[in-house]
Amino acid sequence: MKNRAMLIGAIRAGKTTLGQVLLGKKVKPRKTQSLIYYDWIVDTPGEYTENPFYYKSIMTTMLEVTHVLFIQDATKKASIFPPGFAAGINKLIIGVVTKCDHENADVDRAVGHLKKAITTGPIVVTSSYTAIGVQELRELVACSSIQEMRDFTKASQPEAVIFHE
């Protein structure tokens, strides 16, 4: 894959697990301590997004990627992303809801949080354990423009991918 995606989100949002599943690897949940480069994925520690002190690291790493995936855990009531957080990011943005099949998941709330954080772009509902939305996410990262992502979303299953305008 020629494109590269960076995963950002809260601590324990499922970034590393999702990254492993996207790469077709066995899921081994663990705590990410620093930037980790896996093939076409850059995994970031949750602290990088939760603490504004680390925003410089996120911005520097963005120079190396084509897409930024905003990860929102469906089991969390709050979001760490400030409203409009994606507006200052000059990359293709994809919102990702993780843990959609967890018994405490509230997918609508998670989608709502992502709609506040990203100005425009697709939002994919995923599960790393049942692979819901995983293929759609791979295909969105393969897209090279916002229009290409919009067209893909229109052709996808509405329960897996929506496009936020």
C-alpha positions as a Python dict, from the first residue, in 0.01 Angstrom:
ca = {
    (1, 'M'): (0, 0, 0),
    (2, 'K'): (144, 337, -97),
    (3, 'N'): (-56, 532, 162),
    (4, 'R'): (29, 543, 531),
    (5, 'A'): (-215, 598, 819),
    (6, 'M'): (-151, 731, 1168),
    (7, 'L'): (-381, 616, 1449),
    (8, 'I'): (-461, 874, 1718),
    (9, 'G'): (-697, 848, 2012),
    (10, 'A'): (-730, 802, 2385),
    (11, 'I'): (-542, 556, 2601),
    (12, 'R'): (-705, 209, 2567),
    (13, 'A'): (-922, 317, 2272),
    (14, 'G'): (-811, 14, 2071),
    (15, 'K'): (-553, 175, 1841),
    (16, 'T'): (-287, -96, 1863),
    (17, 'T'): (-537, -380, 1841),
    (18, 'L'): (-704, -224, 1537),
    (19, 'G'): (-366, -165, 1374),
    (20, 'Q'): (-271, -530, 1418),
    (21, 'V'): (-604, -645, 1270),
    (22, 'L'): (-566, -407, 973),
    (23, 'L'): (-231, -570, 902),
    (24, 'G'): (-380, -919, 929),
    (25, 'K'): (-187, -1005, 1243),
    (26, 'K'): (-303, -1191, 1550),
    (27, 'V'): (-455, -955, 1805),
    (28, 'K'): (-224, -900, 2101),
    (29, 'P'): (-353, -605, 2304),
    (30, 'R'): (-76, -413, 2475),
    (31, 'K'): (15, -63, 2585),
    (32, 'T'): (197, 147, 2326),
    (33, 'Q'): (480, 345, 2487),
    (34, 'S'): (618, 532, 2184),
    (35, 'L'): (557, 578, 1813),
    (36, 'I'): (555, 241, 1641),
    (37, 'Y'): (577, 199, 1264),
    (38, 'Y'): (413, -115, 1125),
    (39, 'D'): (423, -136, 746),
    (40, 'W'): (163, 128, 641),
    (41, 'I'): (42, 208, 994),
    (42, 'V'): (187, 445, 1253),
    (43, 'D'): (59, 367, 1603),
    (44, 'T'): (72, 644, 1861),
    (45, 'P'): (48, 630, 2240),
    (46, 'G'): (-281, 765, 2376),
    (47, 'E'): (-85, 1020, 2576),
    (48, 'Y'): (9, 1193, 2250),
    (49, 'T'): (-354, 1288, 2195),
    (50, 'E'): (-461, 1329, 2557),
    (51, 'N'): (-182, 1570, 2651),
    (52, 'P'): (-144, 1888, 2442),
    (53, 'F'): (225, 1889, 2536),
    (54, 'Y'): (268, 1603, 2285),
    (55, 'Y'): (75, 1767, 1999),
    (56, 'K'): (410, 1864, 1844),
    (57, 'S'): (495, 1495, 1812),
    (58, 'I'): (163, 1427, 1642),
    (59, 'M'): (210, 1717, 1400),
    (60, 'T'): (566, 1612, 1316),
    (61, 'T'): (461, 1252, 1255),
    (62, 'M'): (178, 1370, 1028),
    (63, 'L'): (441, 1479, 778),
    (64, 'E'): (507, 1108, 715),
    (65, 'V'): (146, 995, 659),
    (66, 'T'): (-136, 1044, 409),
    (67, 'H'): (-426, 963, 644),
    (68, 'V'): (-505, 1027, 1011),
    (69, 'L'): (-748, 790, 1181),
    (70, 'F'): (-933, 943, 1475),
    (71, 'I'): (-1008, 649, 1705),
    (72, 'Q'): (-1313, 676, 1934),
    (73, 'D'): (-1393, 392, 2175),
    (74, 'A'): (-1768, 317, 2166),
    (75, 'T'): (-1764, 223, 2534),
    (76, 'K'): (-1642, 565, 2650),
    (77, 'K'): (-1887, 840, 2739),
    (78, 'A'): (-1646, 1122, 2660),
    (79, 'S'): (-1412, 1210, 2377),
    (80, 'I'): (-1062, 1347, 2411),
    (81, 'F'): (-1084, 1525, 2077),
    (82, 'P'): (-1170, 1895, 2102),
    (83, 'P'): (-1445, 2018, 1868),
    (84, 'G'): (-1299, 2084, 1522),
    (85, 'F'): (-967, 1918, 1613),
    (86, 'A'): (-923, 1789, 1257),
    (87, 'A'): (-968, 2132, 1098),
    (88, 'G'): (-598, 2211, 1133),
    (89, 'I'): (-482, 1880, 990),
    (90, 'N'): (-394, 1883, 621),
    (91, 'K'): (-433, 1507, 572),
    (92, 'L'): (-719, 1275, 479),
    (93, 'I'): (-917, 1217, 797),
    (94, 'I'): (-1109, 902, 882),
    (95, 'G'): (-1316, 869, 1198),
    (96, 'V'): (-1313, 520, 1348),
    (97, 'V'): (-1546, 384, 1615),
    (98, 'T'): (-1385, 88, 1792),
    (99, 'K'): (-1539, -181, 2012),
    (100, 'C'): (-1878, -155, 1838),
    (101, 'D'): (-1978, -505, 1950),
    (102, 'H'): (-1891, -457, 2318),
    (103, 'E'): (-2185, -496, 2556),
    (104, 'N'): (-2135, -138, 2682),
    (105, 'A'): (-2095, 16, 2336),
    (106, 'D'): (-2295, 323, 2236),
    (107, 'V'): (-2209, 357, 1868),
    (108, 'D'): (-2437, 657, 1808),
    (109, 'R'): (-2267, 851, 2089),
    (110, 'A'): (-1921, 761, 1952),
    (111, 'V'): (-2021, 870, 1600),
    (112, 'G'): (-2151, 1195, 1748),
    (113, 'H'): (-1816, 1260, 1918),
    (114, 'L'): (-1631, 1201, 1590),
    (115, 'K'): (-1868, 1431, 1398),
    (116, 'K'): (-1772, 1711, 1638),
    (117, 'A'): (-1399, 1646, 1597),
    (118, 'I'): (-1374, 1601, 1220),
    (119, 'T'): (-1495, 1862, 975),
    (120, 'T'): (-1562, 1621, 690),
    (121, 'G'): (-1483, 1262, 605),
    (122, 'P'): (-1586, 901, 648),
    (123, 'I'): (-1663, 741, 981),
    (124, 'V'): (-1620, 364, 1003),
    (125, 'V'): (-1774, 147, 1275),
    (126, 'T'): (-1535, -136, 1363),
    (127, 'S'): (-1469, -437, 1580),
    (128, 'S'): (-1119, -580, 1599),
    (129, 'Y'): (-1254, -912, 1720),
    (130, 'T'): (-1522, -976, 1458),
    (131, 'A'): (-1356, -771, 1179),
    (132, 'I'): (-1662, -547, 1130),
    (133, 'G'): (-1555, -247, 919),
    (134, 'V'): (-1192, -362, 886),
    (135, 'Q'): (-1194, -417, 510),
    (136, 'E'): (-1379, -89, 455),
    (137, 'L'): (-1113, 90, 658),
    (138, 'R'): (-833, -67, 452),
    (139, 'E'): (-1005, 46, 132),
    (140, 'L'): (-1053, 400, 263),
    (141, 'V'): (-682, 426, 347),
    (142, 'A'): (-610, 318, -12),
    (143, 'C'): (-805, 624, -135),
    (144, 'S'): (-599, 927, -235),
    (145, 'S'): (-855, 1208, -211),
    (146, 'I'): (-1156, 1316, -12),
    (147, 'Q'): (-1372, 1272, -324),
    (148, 'E'): (-1251, 915, -366),
    (149, 'M'): (-1339, 845, -1),
    (150, 'R'): (-1681, 1009, -49),
    (151, 'D'): (-1751, 792, -355),
    (152, 'F'): (-1639, 477, -173),
    (153, 'T'): (-1866, 561, 122),
    (154, 'K'): (-2168, 606, -104),
    (155, 'A'): (-2108, 259, -249),
    (156, 'S'): (-2057, 93, 95),
    (157, 'Q'): (-2295, -64, 341),
    (158, 'P'): (-2452, 225, 539),
    (159, 'E'): (-2420, 46, 873),
    (160, 'A'): (-2042, 12, 834),
    (161, 'V'): (-1942, 350, 685),
    (162, 'I'): (-2102, 693, 682),
    (163, 'F'): (-1972, 1015, 532),
    (164, 'H'): (-1979, 1324, 754),
    (165, 'E'): (-2021, 1651, 564),
}
